[in-house]
Amino acid sequence: VVAGACVVHNVLVRPPLRRWLAVLMPSVLYGLWWVLVRPETTAPDSLSASQTARVVRDLFLAPFYQVGFGFWPLAAVLLGAFLLWGAMQLRQGLVAGANFVAWTAAMAAWALALVQSRGSLADPGVFRYAYLSLGFALLAVVPRRPIRWPDRLSVTNRRWLAVAATIVLVFAGVRALDARVGLKALAAKDAELGRKAKGTMLVLNLGPSVIPDDTPITFFGIENPHGTARQARDLMQRYGSPFDGSTLETIDQDLVDVRAAQSRLGPARQHLACEPLAKPVTVAPTTYRENEIGTPAGGFPKHPGPMAYRFWAAKPFGIDVRRFGTRWVPLAQVPGGREVMVMLPLLNSDKPWEIRADGACELPSPGG
């Protein structure tokens, strides 16, 4: 995309030979690599012409929505200013408008390339796609000749510099506040995926009797397989791993320590029609965010559990869990009158979990 934009720019401005060489030599080398390696860049699913046009349009508009905080009237103003600036440059001729033409074409080409390589996964809301497109948009509005500012707006005018710096800082602050909620949610999601990935690595080292060798290990989505359990074990054996110290007797404690198995306190409520548990319960692994980390092939678990298991008691109680070993592992101490949610992940194994919550009631579970 960048090489194509540079070629378009050169065609419009007709630069000296050395600039053509600076553009064409890397492009030729890249073309040779492409012919020799033949990388797979076609999406497994293809979009129709109307779907492609809609996604390309949305990807083209994405940087304006990002800068405009997702507020469509502000995004429309920014797009209008972008097009007006381009029209002003083109009125002076193609040479003056070369940056606008070349890098606007790059925005369209980038969107088309994403549709070709990602298919239905070319989501205009993905920040990294819009971020690169925003870079192209900024390059498109860079004039080919220096702007001559009035004296009161010159770079030597301290008052103007203070105003400009204030505008930049205010915009950055507002943008940071706008992104804060989304960044916190993304950080929480990534932390959850990381805990489950650590848990899976710990369980992998227990051997084929726990996770068979031919089990696909998909850490971050079904579209991105990371090989089989045997391949993962071979890699850890060859290069070493911080997850190779667990045994069947210690694995449950290790899973609690890395917070792969975890609990969260809920609100203080009263549950009068509540029958306390008299013995441990055997449960299926929970499904909290399992679709984001990827689930193993083979159709298990055959009976997936809820998003979490809920417990409550009027008096303080403890939650203990176990899965692969024989020892109970403390998971949480719950104050009286508070609900608690327990998340026990799949970790590429169909083995059920056991929960012991003596004196507590099991409440209806979310997603159950």
N, C-alpha and C positions, 0 to 999 in steps of 0.2 A: 504494500500500500504506500509506504513512504517512498520507495524507489519510483513507483508510478507517478506520484505527485511531483517528484523532482524532475522526471522526464517531461511532464506536462508544463512545468514552470520553464524548463529550458526551451521547449518548443515556442513558448510565447515570447520570451525575452531574447532569444538567440544569443547566448553568451559565447565567450571565447572557447576554444577547443579544450583548454585545461579543465573547465567546469564540466564539459561533456564527459571527459575522461573520468573525472571524480564521481560522476553519477553512474556511468555505464560499466566501469570496471567492477565495482562491487555487485552490480546487478547481474552481470554475466557470470561471475563466480557463484552467486546464489542460484542462478538458473542451472548451472552445471551440477551443483549439489542436488538440486531438485530432480534433475533427470537421472542422476546416478542412484540416489537414495530412494526416490519415489515415496515420500512420507504419506501416510494415510491422513487426508484432511477432509474427507467427505463424511458428513454426519450420517449416522445409521438410519435416521428418519429424514425424509425430505418434505418440505412444505409446498403447498400449492402456490400458484402465481399470486393469487389474492392474499394469501397468508404471508408470502414473502414481501409483497409490497407494504403490507401493514407493519410487519416487524422492522423493515428497513426504515420506514417513516418514523416509527417510534424510536429506533436507535439514533436516527439523525436528530431528532428533537430532544433526546435524553439530556445532553449537556445543558441545554437551556432550562430544562426542568430542574436539574441538579443545582445550578446557580440560582435559580428562582425559588428555591426551597420547596419545590413541588407545587407551587401556587401558579395555576395556569395563566391568570392575567399577567403576572410578572414575567413568566416564561414567554408569553406572546410579545410583550414589550421588548424583551431581550432579542427574540428572533426578528422582530421588526427592525430593531436598531442594527442587527447584523446584516440583514438584507439591504437596508438603506445605505449602510457604509459600503457594501459591495457595489451597489448601483453607482454611488458617487465615484468609486475608483474606476469602474468600467467606462464611465462617461469620459474619462481621460484617455481611454484606449486600453487594448489588451495588455500592453506592457505594464502600465500602471496597475492594472487589476490582476496581474499574474498570480500574486500570492492568494488572492481571494478565489480565483478560479481553481488553482492547483489544489489548495488545501480543502476547499469545499468538495471538490471531487474526491479527495482522500476520505472525507467523512462518509460520503456515499459508498465508496469502495470498501471501507472498513465495515460498514453495516452489511453489505452483500457478502463479504468474506466470512463474517460471523454466522450468517444464515447458512452458508454453504458448509462450514466446518462444525457448527453446533446444532443446526436444525432447530428443533423445538426448544432446545436449551438456550438459544440466543435471547435471553431475557433483557429487555431494555432497562429494567430496574437494577441490574447488577452494576455496582459502582465502578468496577475496573473497566467495563465497556464504555460507560459514559465518560470516565476520566480521560481515556485516551482520545475519545471523540472531542472532548473539550479542548485538549491540546491542539488538535487540528483546527478547531474553530478559532483559537487564539492566534495560531499561525496565519489563518486566513485574513485576520484584520490587521496584521502588521503591514504598514505601508512600505513601499519600496524606496521612498525618499523620506528623509527626516522631516518631522512635523515642526513647523515654525510656530511656536507659541507666542502670544502677546507677552510683553515685558512683565506684566503683573502675574503671569502664570509661568514664568521661566523657572528653571531648576535652581537659580540663584536667589529666588525670592523666598525667604524663610517663612513668611506667612502662608504662602501657597503650599510649601513643603509640609507645614504643620497641618493644614487642612487635608491635604492628600493622605498623609500618614494616619490622621484620625479616621478618614473614610475607610482606609484599608483595615485598620484595627477594629473598627466597629463592625464591618462586614465579617471579618474573621471570627469575632466574638459571637455574633448572631448565628453564623454558620456552625460554630462549635456547639452552641446550645441546641440548635436544631438537630444536629447529628448525635447528640449525647444519648438519647433514649435508644436509637437504633444501634449505636456502638455497644451500649451495655447489653442489649439483647443478643447481639452477635457474639460478644465475649462470653456470655453465659452459655450460649449454644456450643461454641468451640470448646469451652472448658468441659462441658458434658461429654462431647465427642472424645476429647482427650482422655477423660477418666475411663470411658468404655474401651478405648483402644488399649490403654494400659492393662485393664482387666483382661482383655482378650489375649494380650501377649503373655500375661501370667498363666492363664489357663492353657495356652498353647504348649507351654513347656512341661505340662503334666504328661504329655505323650499322646499317641494315637488312641489309647483306650478311652480318653476323654473327648478329644476332637480328632476324628479319623483323618488320615493323611490326605484323602482326596476332597476334603471339605474346602470349598472356596472361602477365602477370607476377604471380606469386603468391608473396609473400615469406613469409608466416607461416601457411600452411595453405591447403588447397584450398578451404575454406569461405569464405575471405576474399580474393577476387580484387582486385588493386590496379590493374586496367586493363590495357591493351595496351602493348606496347613503344613504339608511336608516341605514345600518350598520356603515357607516362613521359618520353619525350624532349622532347615539347612543354612539359611542366611544367618540366623542367630548363633548357630554352632560355629560357622566359619569366622564371623566377625565379632562375636561376643555380644552380650546383651545384659542390661541391668535387670532383666525380668527372669533370670534363670535360677533363682534361689528357692522357689516355692515347692512344697511337697503336698501330697494329699491331706496331710494333717495341718499344714500351715496356710494353705491357699485361701481358705475362707477368711482368716484374719487379714491376709494380705489384701484381699478384695475390699474389705472394710477400710483398711488403712489408706488405700489409694482413692477411696470414696467411689469406687465403682458401684458398691452397694451402699445406699445412703438413706437417710430419713430427713423429713422436714416437719417441723412443728406447725400445726394448724391453729385455728381459733379456739377460744375457750367456749364450750357449749355444754348443754345438758342433753343427755340421751337417756330418757327414763326407761323406755322399752328396750333394755339392753341385757343380753345374756352373756356373762363372762366366760371366757375360754377356759376349759379345764385341761386341755392338752395341746401340744403343738399342732399346727396346721401345715399341710403340704400344698404348695401353690406353684403355679406356672410362672416363669419369668415375666416381669412386667414389660409393657410395650412403650414406656416413656421414651420418646424420640428414637426408637429403634429404626424407624423408617429413614432417619437421617444418616445413621451410621451404616446401614445396610444389613440385611439379614441373610443367614446362610441358606444355601440351596438345599433341596431335598424335602421341602415341605414341612419342616419343623420350625417352631413347635406346632403340633397339630391342633392344639387348643391354646392359642395365645392368651396371656393374662391381661388384666386391665392396665391402665396407665400407672396405677399405684395401688397399694393396699392401705386401708385406713383403720386405725384402732383408736379406742377411747376408754378411759376409766375415770371414775370419780376420784380415786386415790392414785398417787404416783405409782408407776409401773415401769418395767424394763422391757426392751425389745431385744431378743437374741435371734441370730440366724445361723444357718449352716446349709451347705450344699454338697460339697465334694468330700469333706472330712466327717469325723464323728464327734468333734467337740463343738459345743455351742459358743458362738462369738457374740459378745455384747455389741449392739448397734446403736442403741439410744436409751437414755433415761428420760421418761416423759413425766412432766408435772401433772398432778391431779386436775381433772377437768379440761385438759387440753387434748385436741385431736393430734394425731401424728400420721403422716403419709410415709410409706416405705416403698422404695424403688429398688428392685432386684433385677439386674439386667440379664439379657440372654447370653451374651459373650460367646456366640457361636456354639453353644452346647444346648441340647434339649433336656438336660437333667433338671428336675424341679428343685425349687428351694424349700426349706422348712423355716417356719417362723414360730417362735415361742414368745407369747405375751400373756403370761399368767395373770389372771384377774381382770384382763382387759376385754372389751367387746370388739369384734370385727364389724366395721360399718360397711355399707354399700360403697363399692370402689368406683372412682371415675373411669369411664371407658370400659367398665366391666359388663 
